[in-house]
Amino acid sequence: MTIGLRPLLTVGEVCQILRIKRSTLYAWVQAGKLPCLRVGGLLRFDRESISQWLEGLRQTRMEENEQCRSSPQI
């Protein structure tokens, strides 16, 4: 029975999704770059929060690329 709680991802699952090493994931968490939860001393990640984080990165990259294209060429 579900009471409205979304399943949480493990460190390994997030590493697979993002295609990164565990050390990179831990560094991002420590730097506050990646949203996470601590449950009983373990790191867990909300899938929706990770999706939103990725979308934010995509938007930033798209904006940076657009600025590069609109800059005058010398």
Biopython code that builds the backbone (N, CA, C, O; Angstrom):
import numpy as np
from Bio.PDB.StructureBuilder import StructureBuilder

atoms = [
    (1, "MET", "N", (0.838, -1.182, 0.000)),
    (1, "MET", "CA", (0.000, 0.000, 0.000)),
    (1, "MET", "C", (0.881, 1.241, 0.000)),
    (1, "MET", "O", (1.819, 1.340, 0.791)),
    (2, "THR", "N", (0.588, 2.167, -0.864)),
    (2, "THR", "CA", (1.342, 3.406, -0.959)),
    (2, "THR", "C", (0.551, 4.519, -0.281)),
    (2, "THR", "O", (-0.657, 4.648, -0.479)),
    (3, "ILE", "N", (1.238, 5.308, 0.507)),
    (3, "ILE", "CA", (0.573, 6.417, 1.192)),
    (3, "ILE", "C", (1.067, 7.760, 0.666)),
    (3, "ILE", "O", (1.167, 8.729, 1.418)),
    (4, "GLY", "N", (1.373, 7.814, -0.617)),
    (4, "GLY", "CA", (1.788, 9.068, -1.224)),
    (4, "GLY", "C", (3.280, 9.310, -1.192)),
    (4, "GLY", "O", (3.739, 10.369, -1.619)),
    (5, "LEU", "N", (4.041, 8.362, -0.700)),
    (5, "LEU", "CA", (5.493, 8.523, -0.681)),
    (5, "LEU", "C", (6.084, 7.994, -1.977)),
    (5, "LEU", "O", (5.700, 6.932, -2.467)),
    (6, "ARG", "N", (7.015, 8.747, -2.514)),
    (6, "ARG", "CA", (7.682, 8.302, -3.733)),
    (6, "ARG", "C", (8.879, 7.449, -3.346)),
    (6, "ARG", "O", (9.525, 7.706, -2.330)),
    (7, "PRO", "N", (9.180, 6.432, -4.151)),
    (7, "PRO", "CA", (10.354, 5.608, -3.848)),
    (7, "PRO", "C", (11.635, 6.423, -4.008)),
    (7, "PRO", "O", (11.730, 7.284, -4.883)),
    (8, "LEU", "N", (12.601, 6.146, -3.166)),
    (8, "LEU", "CA", (13.875, 6.857, -3.202)),
    (8, "LEU", "C", (14.918, 6.023, -3.920)),
    (8, "LEU", "O", (14.881, 4.793, -3.886)),
    (9, "LEU", "N", (15.847, 6.706, -4.568)),
    (9, "LEU", "CA", (16.937, 6.049, -5.286)),
    (9, "LEU", "C", (18.151, 5.910, -4.375)),
    (9, "LEU", "O", (18.380, 6.736, -3.491)),
    (10, "THR", "N", (18.921, 4.859, -4.606)),
    (10, "THR", "CA", (20.159, 4.647, -3.868)),
    (10, "THR", "C", (21.311, 5.360, -4.577)),
    (10, "THR", "O", (21.155, 5.862, -5.690)),
    (11, "VAL", "N", (22.454, 5.396, -3.921)),
    (11, "VAL", "CA", (23.661, 5.978, -4.520)),
    (11, "VAL", "C", (23.979, 5.263, -5.833)),
    (11, "VAL", "O", (24.251, 5.910, -6.844)),
    (12, "GLY", "N", (23.944, 3.947, -5.817)),
    (12, "GLY", "CA", (24.249, 3.168, -7.020)),
    (12, "GLY", "C", (23.305, 3.462, -8.169)),
    (12, "GLY", "O", (23.733, 3.573, -9.318)),
    (13, "GLU", "N", (22.021, 3.587, -7.863)),
    (13, "GLU", "CA", (21.032, 3.872, -8.906)),
    (13, "GLU", "C", (21.258, 5.248, -9.525)),
    (13, "GLU", "O", (21.161, 5.404, -10.742)),
    (14, "VAL", "N", (21.556, 6.239, -8.700)),
    (14, "VAL", "CA", (21.795, 7.589, -9.220)),
    (14, "VAL", "C", (23.072, 7.605, -10.059)),
    (14, "VAL", "O", (23.123, 8.266, -11.096)),
    (15, "CYS", "N", (24.092, 6.887, -9.620)),
    (15, "CYS", "CA", (25.334, 6.804, -10.401)),
    (15, "CYS", "C", (25.068, 6.202, -11.776)),
    (15, "CYS", "O", (25.628, 6.658, -12.773)),
    (16, "GLN", "N", (24.219, 5.184, -11.834)),
    (16, "GLN", "CA", (23.876, 4.580, -13.123)),
    (16, "GLN", "C", (23.100, 5.558, -13.997)),
    (16, "GLN", "O", (23.375, 5.678, -15.191)),
    (17, "ILE", "N", (22.140, 6.252, -13.412)),
    (17, "ILE", "CA", (21.323, 7.205, -14.170)),
    (17, "ILE", "C", (22.191, 8.327, -14.738)),
    (17, "ILE", "O", (22.054, 8.694, -15.905)),
    (18, "LEU", "N", (23.086, 8.870, -13.906)),
    (18, "LEU", "CA", (23.919, 9.999, -14.319)),
    (18, "LEU", "C", (25.200, 9.576, -15.024)),
    (18, "LEU", "O", (25.916, 10.402, -15.591)),
    (19, "ARG", "N", (25.478, 8.272, -14.979)),
    (19, "ARG", "CA", (26.703, 7.712, -15.586)),
    (19, "ARG", "C", (27.951, 8.364, -15.000)),
    (19, "ARG", "O", (28.823, 8.853, -15.718)),
    (20, "ILE", "N", (28.003, 8.354, -13.673)),
    (20, "ILE", "CA", (29.149, 8.918, -12.968)),
    (20, "ILE", "C", (29.657, 7.918, -11.936)),
    (20, "ILE", "O", (28.968, 6.959, -11.590)),
    (21, "LYS", "N", (30.870, 8.157, -11.451)),
    (21, "LYS", "CA", (31.445, 7.321, -10.401)),
    (21, "LYS", "C", (30.872, 7.733, -9.053)),
    (21, "LYS", "O", (30.385, 8.850, -8.877)),
    (22, "ARG", "N", (30.943, 6.809, -8.110)),
    (22, "ARG", "CA", (30.467, 7.096, -6.754)),
    (22, "ARG", "C", (31.216, 8.282, -6.149)),
    (22, "ARG", "O", (30.626, 9.117, -5.463)),
    (23, "SER", "N", (32.519, 8.346, -6.410)),
    (23, "SER", "CA", (33.315, 9.441, -5.842)),
    (23, "SER", "C", (32.823, 10.798, -6.339)),
    (23, "SER", "O", (32.816, 11.771, -5.585)),
    (24, "THR", "N", (32.415, 10.865, -7.597)),
    (24, "THR", "CA", (31.867, 12.106, -8.156)),
    (24, "THR", "C", (30.551, 12.451, -7.477)),
    (24, "THR", "O", (30.315, 13.603, -7.115)),
    (25, "LEU", "N", (29.699, 11.456, -7.306)),
    (25, "LEU", "CA", (28.416, 11.681, -6.650)),
    (25, "LEU", "C", (28.618, 12.202, -5.234)),
    (25, "LEU", "O", (27.979, 13.174, -4.833)),
    (26, "TYR", "N", (29.502, 11.561, -4.476)),
    (26, "TYR", "CA", (29.753, 12.004, -3.101)),
    (26, "TYR", "C", (30.325, 13.424, -3.070)),
    (26, "TYR", "O", (29.987, 14.209, -2.183)),
    (27, "ALA", "N", (31.188, 13.754, -4.031)),
    (27, "ALA", "CA", (31.757, 15.109, -4.091)),
    (27, "ALA", "C", (30.663, 16.135, -4.371)),
    (27, "ALA", "O", (30.640, 17.201, -3.756)),
    (28, "TRP", "N", (29.758, 15.820, -5.294)),
    (28, "TRP", "CA", (28.662, 16.733, -5.608)),
    (28, "TRP", "C", (27.743, 16.921, -4.405)),
    (28, "TRP", "O", (27.293, 18.033, -4.128)),
    (29, "VAL", "N", (27.465, 15.827, -3.691)),
    (29, "VAL", "CA", (26.618, 15.916, -2.495)),
    (29, "VAL", "C", (27.295, 16.783, -1.444)),
    (29, "VAL", "O", (26.663, 17.656, -0.850)),
    (30, "GLN", "N", (28.582, 16.541, -1.216)),
    (30, "GLN", "CA", (29.315, 17.299, -0.203)),
    (30, "GLN", "C", (29.367, 18.786, -0.553)),
    (30, "GLN", "O", (29.321, 19.637, 0.334)),
    (31, "ALA", "N", (29.462, 19.096, -1.848)),
    (31, "ALA", "CA", (29.513, 20.487, -2.298)),
    (31, "ALA", "C", (28.121, 21.126, -2.355)),
    (31, "ALA", "O", (27.996, 22.322, -2.619)),
    (32, "GLY", "N", (27.083, 20.331, -2.110)),
    (32, "GLY", "CA", (25.719, 20.859, -2.147)),
    (32, "GLY", "C", (25.175, 21.032, -3.550)),
    (32, "GLY", "O", (24.207, 21.766, -3.751)),
    (33, "LYS", "N", (25.781, 20.370, -4.526)),
    (33, "LYS", "CA", (25.355, 20.515, -5.918)),
    (33, "LYS", "C", (24.203, 19.592, -6.297)),
    (33, "LYS", "O", (23.507, 19.840, -7.282)),
    (34, "LEU", "N", (24.000, 18.535, -5.528)),
    (34, "LEU", "CA", (23.004, 17.524, -5.880)),
    (34, "LEU", "C", (22.025, 17.353, -4.720)),
    (34, "LEU", "O", (22.453, 17.144, -3.585)),
    (35, "PRO", "N", (20.710, 17.436, -4.983)),
    (35, "PRO", "CA", (19.738, 17.293, -3.897)),
    (35, "PRO", "C", (19.689, 15.857, -3.384)),
    (35, "PRO", "O", (19.604, 14.910, -4.166)),
    (36, "CYS", "N", (19.744, 15.709, -2.062)),
    (36, "CYS", "CA", (19.702, 14.366, -1.486)),
    (36, "CYS", "C", (19.034, 14.395, -0.121)),
    (36, "CYS", "O", (18.776, 15.455, 0.451)),
    (37, "LEU", "N", (18.767, 13.213, 0.375)),
    (37, "LEU", "CA", (18.192, 13.028, 1.706)),
    (37, "LEU", "C", (19.088, 12.059, 2.459)),
    (37, "LEU", "O", (19.728, 11.197, 1.858)),
    (38, "ARG", "N", (19.130, 12.204, 3.756)),
    (38, "ARG", "CA", (19.827, 11.219, 4.591)),
    (38, "ARG", "C", (18.757, 10.466, 5.369)),
    (38, "ARG", "O", (17.995, 11.049, 6.141)),
    (39, "VAL", "N", (18.721, 9.167, 5.147)),
    (39, "VAL", "CA", (17.738, 8.310, 5.798)),
    (39, "VAL", "C", (18.494, 7.255, 6.591)),
    (39, "VAL", "O", (19.117, 6.362, 6.016)),
    (40, "GLY", "N", (18.437, 7.361, 7.901)),
    (40, "GLY", "CA", (19.143, 6.402, 8.743)),
    (40, "GLY", "C", (20.634, 6.377, 8.477)),
    (40, "GLY", "O", (21.259, 5.319, 8.554)),
    (41, "GLY", "N", (21.216, 7.529, 8.165)),
    (41, "GLY", "CA", (22.643, 7.614, 7.885)),
    (41, "GLY", "C", (23.020, 7.287, 6.448)),
    (41, "GLY", "O", (24.187, 7.401, 6.073)),
    (42, "LEU", "N", (22.051, 6.884, 5.647)),
    (42, "LEU", "CA", (22.309, 6.540, 4.250)),
    (42, "LEU", "C", (21.829, 7.664, 3.338)),
    (42, "LEU", "O", (20.848, 8.346, 3.636)),
    (43, "LEU", "N", (22.529, 7.846, 2.232)),
    (43, "LEU", "CA", (22.099, 8.834, 1.237)),
    (43, "LEU", "C", (21.016, 8.227, 0.364)),
    (43, "LEU", "O", (21.141, 7.096, -0.107)),
    (44, "ARG", "N", (19.963, 8.982, 0.157)),
    (44, "ARG", "CA", (18.901, 8.586, -0.752)),
    (44, "ARG", "C", (18.519, 9.802, -1.582)),
    (44, "ARG", "O", (18.727, 10.945, -1.174)),
    (45, "PHE", "N", (17.955, 9.535, -2.754)),
    (45, "PHE", "CA", (17.658, 10.590, -3.711)),
    (45, "PHE", "C", (16.240, 10.425, -4.234)),
    (45, "PHE", "O", (15.815, 9.323, -4.579)),
    (46, "ASP", "N", (15.519, 11.530, -4.286)),
    (46, "ASP", "CA", (14.179, 11.541, -4.848)),
    (46, "ASP", "C", (14.298, 11.649, -6.365)),
    (46, "ASP", "O", (14.941, 12.563, -6.881)),
    (47, "ARG", "N", (13.682, 10.722, -7.067)),
    (47, "ARG", "CA", (13.792, 10.678, -8.535)),
    (47, "ARG", "C", (13.337, 11.994, -9.170)),
    (47, "ARG", "O", (13.979, 12.488, -10.097)),
    (48, "GLU", "N", (12.247, 12.556, -8.683)),
    (48, "GLU", "CA", (11.733, 13.811, -9.240)),
    (48, "GLU", "C", (12.716, 14.959, -9.018)),
    (48, "GLU", "O", (12.909, 15.792, -9.903)),
    (49, "SER", "N", (13.333, 15.003, -7.846)),
    (49, "SER", "CA", (14.319, 16.054, -7.557)),
    (49, "SER", "C", (15.528, 15.930, -8.473)),
    (49, "SER", "O", (16.064, 16.938, -8.935)),
    (50, "ILE", "N", (15.959, 14.704, -8.737)),
    (50, "ILE", "CA", (17.095, 14.481, -9.641)),
    (50, "ILE", "C", (16.711, 14.902, -11.057)),
    (50, "ILE", "O", (17.515, 15.516, -11.759)),
    (51, "SER", "N", (15.495, 14.578, -11.480)),
    (51, "SER", "CA", (15.023, 14.983, -12.815)),
    (51, "SER", "C", (14.987, 16.500, -12.948)),
    (51, "SER", "O", (15.404, 17.047, -13.970)),
    (52, "GLN", "N", (14.491, 17.177, -11.924)),
    (52, "GLN", "CA", (14.448, 18.640, -11.950)),
    (52, "GLN", "C", (15.852, 19.230, -11.958)),
    (52, "GLN", "O", (16.101, 20.222, -12.643)),
    (53, "TRP", "N", (16.765, 18.635, -11.210)),
    (53, "TRP", "CA", (18.155, 19.086, -11.169)),
    (53, "TRP", "C", (18.782, 18.961, -12.560)),
    (53, "TRP", "O", (19.457, 19.877, -13.030)),
    (54, "LEU", "N", (18.552, 17.817, -13.213)),
    (54, "LEU", "CA", (19.077, 17.616, -14.568)),
    (54, "LEU", "C", (18.487, 18.624, -15.547)),
    (54, "LEU", "O", (19.203, 19.164, -16.390)),
    (55, "GLU", "N", (17.196, 18.877, -15.441)),
    (55, "GLU", "CA", (16.550, 19.850, -16.331)),
    (55, "GLU", "C", (17.141, 21.238, -16.124)),
    (55, "GLU", "O", (17.322, 21.982, -17.087)),
    (56, "GLY", "N", (17.440, 21.592, -14.888)),
    (56, "GLY", "CA", (18.087, 22.873, -14.605)),
    (56, "GLY", "C", (19.452, 22.972, -15.261)),
    (56, "GLY", "O", (19.820, 24.021, -15.789)),
    (57, "LEU", "N", (20.209, 21.867, -15.228)),
    (57, "LEU", "CA", (21.516, 21.854, -15.897)),
    (57, "LEU", "C", (21.359, 22.019, -17.402)),
    (57, "LEU", "O", (22.116, 22.753, -18.037)),
    (58, "ARG", "N", (20.375, 21.333, -17.965)),
    (58, "ARG", "CA", (20.139, 21.436, -19.413)),
    (58, "ARG", "C", (19.791, 22.871, -19.802)),
    (58, "ARG", "O", (20.293, 23.391, -20.799)),
    (59, "GLN", "N", (18.934, 23.501, -19.014)),
    (59, "GLN", "CA", (18.541, 24.882, -19.301)),
    (59, "GLN", "C", (19.746, 25.816, -19.243)),
    (59, "GLN", "O", (19.904, 26.691, -20.094)),
    (60, "THR", "N", (20.592, 25.624, -18.235)),
    (60, "THR", "CA", (21.794, 26.449, -18.094)),
    (60, "THR", "C", (22.700, 26.278, -19.301)),
    (60, "THR", "O", (23.206, 27.258, -19.847)),
    (61, "ARG", "N", (22.905, 25.038, -19.717)),
    (61, "ARG", "CA", (23.755, 24.776, -20.884)),
    (61, "ARG", "C", (23.168, 25.386, -22.145)),
    (61, "ARG", "O", (23.896, 25.957, -22.957)),
    (62, "MET", "N", (21.858, 25.269, -22.314)),
    (62, "MET", "CA", (21.222, 25.836, -23.503)),
    (62, "MET", "C", (21.383, 27.353, -23.525)),
    (62, "MET", "O", (21.645, 27.936, -24.576)),
    (63, "GLU", "N", (21.227, 27.990, -22.369)),
    (63, "GLU", "CA", (21.386, 29.443, -22.288)),
    (63, "GLU", "C", (22.826, 29.850, -22.575)),
    (63, "GLU", "O", (23.067, 30.845, -23.259)),
    (64, "GLU", "N", (23.787, 29.083, -22.055)),
    (64, "GLU", "CA", (25.198, 29.382, -22.313)),
    (64, "GLU", "C", (25.515, 29.231, -23.795)),
    (64, "GLU", "O", (26.229, 30.056, -24.366)),
    (65, "ASN", "N", (24.988, 28.182, -24.419)),
    (65, "ASN", "CA", (25.212, 27.970, -25.849)),
    (65, "ASN", "C", (24.582, 29.089, -26.670)),
    (65, "ASN", "O", (25.164, 29.545, -27.654)),
    (66, "GLU", "N", (23.406, 29.527, -26.271)),
    (66, "GLU", "CA", (22.726, 30.610, -26.983)),
    (66, "GLU", "C", (23.522, 31.908, -26.878)),
    (66, "GLU", "O", (23.613, 32.657, -27.850)),
    (67, "GLN", "N", (24.095, 32.180, -25.716)),
    (67, "GLN", "CA", (24.911, 33.377, -25.537)),
    (67, "GLN", "C", (26.156, 33.318, -26.413)),
    (67, "GLN", "O", (26.571, 34.332, -26.974)),
    (68, "CYS", "N", (26.748, 32.145, -26.531)),
    (68, "CYS", "CA", (27.940, 31.997, -27.373)),
    (68, "CYS", "C", (27.597, 32.260, -28.835)),
    (68, "CYS", "O", (28.378, 32.885, -29.554)),
    (69, "ARG", "N", (26.445, 31.791, -29.275)),
    (69, "ARG", "CA", (26.040, 31.982, -30.666)),
    (69, "ARG", "C", (25.711, 33.431, -30.971)),
    (69, "ARG", "O", (25.927, 33.897, -32.090)),
    (70, "SER", "N", (25.190, 34.146, -29.986)),
    (70, "SER", "CA", (24.792, 35.527, -30.239)),
    (70, "SER", "C", (25.937, 36.519, -30.029)),
    (70, "SER", "O", (25.791, 37.702, -30.337)),
    (71, "SER", "N", (27.071, 36.049, -29.510)),
    (71, "SER", "CA", (28.228, 36.931, -29.316)),
    (71, "SER", "C", (28.851, 37.255, -30.664)),
    (71, "SER", "O", (28.903, 36.395, -31.543)),
    (72, "PRO", "N", (29.322, 38.481, -30.838)),
    (72, "PRO", "CA", (29.951, 38.840, -32.117)),
    (72, "PRO", "C", (31.235, 38.049, -32.344)),
    (72, "PRO", "O", (32.020, 37.831, -31.421)),
    (73, "GLN", "N", (31.426, 37.636, -33.555)),
    (73, "GLN", "CA", (32.628, 36.891, -33.945)),
    (73, "GLN", "C", (33.718, 37.866, -34.366)),
    (73, "GLN", "O", (33.455, 38.838, -35.074)),
    (74, "ILE", "N", (34.920, 37.605, -33.934)),
    (74, "ILE", "CA", (36.046, 38.463, -34.317)),
    (74, "ILE", "C", (36.894, 37.751, -35.334)),
    (74, "ILE", "O", (37.898, 38.297, -35.792)),
]
sb = StructureBuilder()
sb.init_structure("model")
sb.init_model(0)
sb.init_chain("A")
sb.init_seg("    ")
for serial, (resi, resn, name, xyz) in enumerate(atoms, 1):
    if name == "N":
        sb.init_residue(resn, " ", resi, " ")
    sb.init_atom(name, np.array(xyz, "f"), 0.0, 1.0, " ", f" {name:<3s}", serial, name[0])
structure = sb.get_structure()
